[in-house]
Amino acid sequence: MKALLVKTAIGLGLLCALPALASAQGWQPTRSIKMICPYPAGGGTDQIARIVALQLSKRLGQQVVVENRGGAGGAIGAKAIADAGAFAVVIEALAELLAARITKEIPIPTIGIGASAECDGQILVLEDMLGLSPRVPKFVKEYAQIGAGIEAAVKAFATEVRTRAFPTADYTYPMCDEVGEVTKKTKMTGS
């Protein structure tokens, strides 16, 4: 149950980006917004949806109403989302049979994140698939382990900056075509 709540919180948390996107594009809702929760009222997912809805209402200046459409392993809620005009549905951490059922029952593409190859498309969190996250869900395949390489690069950069080995003339724009000798060096202060 705890894992479901965490995953739901992450998924619903993405909705919090809506106000930032709205203001960045000059869009403001002109009527109330319906948030469909594909689980029954009173459960953990519903409670999180209501908390997110309250915050969205404050930020957008419009009422956000949570409508519970539970049942059929999320298929009823997914159908309601499709009927509302969504262009796609993201399905996260769902059993393969349920993902297949939802994919077959709705007319829009399903994008899976831990919901099997039965979905129309797939997505992963970049930091997880690159091996940058300390713990990843079961459904994440790590395609690389670049954390150590990034750490080494940052340390090398910091060392070269502190010792003034970087930037050299090769990485600096001169005042004129002729690169002259630097006549004054300032001592770097700080860390």
C-alpha positions in Angstrom: 0.0 0.0 0.0 2.8 2.4 0.9 4.5 1.8 -2.5 1.2 2.6 -4.3 0.8 5.8 -2.3 4.4 6.9 -3.2 3.8 6.1 -6.9 0.5 7.9 -6.9 2.0 10.9 -5.1 4.7 11.1 -7.8 2.2 10.8 -10.6 -0.2 13.3 -9.2 2.8 15.5 -8.3 3.4 16.0 -12.0 0.1 17.8 -12.1 1.7 20.5 -9.9 3.7 21.5 -13.0 0.4 22.7 -14.6 0.5 26.2 -13.1 4.0 26.8 -14.2 3.2 25.6 -17.8 0.1 27.7 -17.8 1.8 30.9 -16.8 4.7 30.2 -19.2 2.4 29.9 -22.1 0.0 32.6 -21.0 -2.9 30.2 -20.5 -5.4 30.5 -17.6 -8.4 28.2 -17.2 -11.7 29.9 -17.7 -13.8 27.3 -15.9 -13.4 24.6 -13.3 -11.1 21.6 -13.9 -12.0 18.0 -13.4 -9.3 15.7 -12.1 -10.3 12.1 -12.6 -9.0 9.7 -10.0 -9.3 6.1 -11.2 -9.7 4.7 -7.7 -12.6 4.7 -5.2 -13.2 7.7 -2.9 -11.7 7.5 0.6 -8.5 5.6 -0.3 -5.0 6.8 -0.3 -4.9 7.8 -3.9 -8.1 9.8 -3.5 -6.7 11.6 -0.5 -3.6 12.6 -2.4 -5.7 13.7 -5.4 -7.7 16.0 -3.2 -4.6 17.5 -1.7 -3.2 18.2 -5.1 -6.5 19.5 -6.3 -6.7 22.0 -3.5 -3.2 23.3 -4.3 -3.9 23.5 -8.0 -7.1 25.4 -7.2 -5.1 28.0 -5.3 -2.5 28.4 -7.9 -4.8 28.5 -11.0 -7.6 30.5 -9.4 -10.1 28.0 -10.6 -11.9 25.1 -8.7 -10.3 21.7 -9.3 -12.9 19.0 -8.7 -11.8 15.4 -8.0 -14.1 12.9 -9.6 -13.6 9.2 -8.6 -14.1 6.7 -11.4 -12.9 3.5 -9.6 -13.2 0.0 -10.8 -12.0 -2.5 -13.4 -8.4 -2.0 -12.3 -8.3 1.6 -13.5 -10.0 0.9 -16.9 -13.1 2.9 -16.0 -11.1 5.9 -15.0 -8.9 5.7 -18.1 -12.0 5.5 -20.3 -13.4 8.6 -18.6 -10.0 10.4 -19.2 -10.2 9.4 -22.9 -13.8 10.5 -23.2 -12.8 13.9 -21.7 -10.6 14.5 -24.7 -7.1 13.5 -23.4 -4.6 12.7 -26.2 -2.9 9.9 -24.2 -2.9 8.2 -20.8 0.2 7.4 -18.7 -0.1 4.1 -16.8 2.4 3.5 -14.0 3.3 0.4 -12.1 0.3 -1.6 -13.2 0.1 -5.4 -13.8 0.5 -6.5 -17.4 -3.1 -7.9 -17.7 -4.6 -4.6 -16.4 -2.4 -2.5 -18.7 -3.5 -4.7 -21.7 -7.1 -4.3 -20.8 -6.9 -0.6 -20.5 -5.0 -0.3 -23.7 -7.6 -2.3 -25.6 -10.6 -0.5 -24.0 -9.6 3.1 -24.7 -9.2 4.9 -28.1 -6.1 6.9 -27.2 -2.5 5.7 -26.8 -1.4 4.4 -23.4 2.2 5.2 -22.3 3.6 2.8 -19.8 6.1 3.3 -17.1 6.3 0.0 -15.4 3.1 -1.3 -17.0 4.5 -3.8 -19.5 5.0 -4.0 -23.3 1.2 -4.1 -23.6 1.1 -0.3 -23.6 1.3 1.6 -26.9 4.5 3.4 -25.8 7.1 3.5 -23.0 8.7 6.1 -20.9 11.3 6.1 -18.1 12.7 8.8 -15.8 16.0 9.8 -17.4 18.0 9.9 -14.1 16.8 6.4 -13.3 17.7 4.8 -16.7 21.2 6.5 -16.6 22.0 5.1 -13.3 21.9 8.4 -11.4 19.3 7.4 -8.8 20.4 5.6 -5.7 17.2 3.4 -5.7 15.0 2.6 -8.6 11.6 0.8 -9.0 11.5 -2.7 -10.2 10.4 -1.7 -13.6 13.5 0.5 -14.4 16.2 -0.9 -16.6 19.5 1.0 -16.0 21.0 1.5 -19.5 24.1 3.2 -18.1 26.0 3.9 -14.9 27.2 7.5 -15.5 27.1 8.8 -12.0 30.8 8.0 -11.3 31.9 9.6 -14.6 29.9 12.8 -13.8 31.4 13.0 -10.3 34.9 12.6 -11.7 34.3 15.3 -14.3 33.0 17.8 -11.8 35.9 17.1 -9.4 38.4 17.6 -12.2 36.7 20.9 -13.2 36.7 22.2 -9.7 40.3 21.3 -9.2 41.4 23.0 -12.4 39.4 26.1 -11.5 40.9 26.3 -8.0 44.5 25.8 -9.3 43.8 28.2 -12.2 44.7 25.5 -14.7 41.3 26.3 -16.4 40.5 28.2 -18.4 43.6 28.5 -20.5 44.1 30.7 -23.6 42.6 27.9 -25.6 39.3 28.4 -23.9 39.3 32.2 -23.7 38.3 34.9 -26.2 41.1 37.4 -27.0 40.5 41.1 -27.4 42.1 41.1 -30.8 43.3 38.6 -33.3 46.7 38.5 -31.7 46.9 36.6 -28.5 49.1 38.5 -26.2 50.6 37.5 -22.9 48.5 38.1 -19.9 50.0 40.9 -17.8 48.0 40.7 -14.7 46.7 37.7 -12.9 44.2 38.0 -10.1 44.2 35.7 -7.2 41.1 33.6 -7.0 39.4 33.8 -3.7 36.7 31.6 -2.2 36.5 27.8 -1.9 
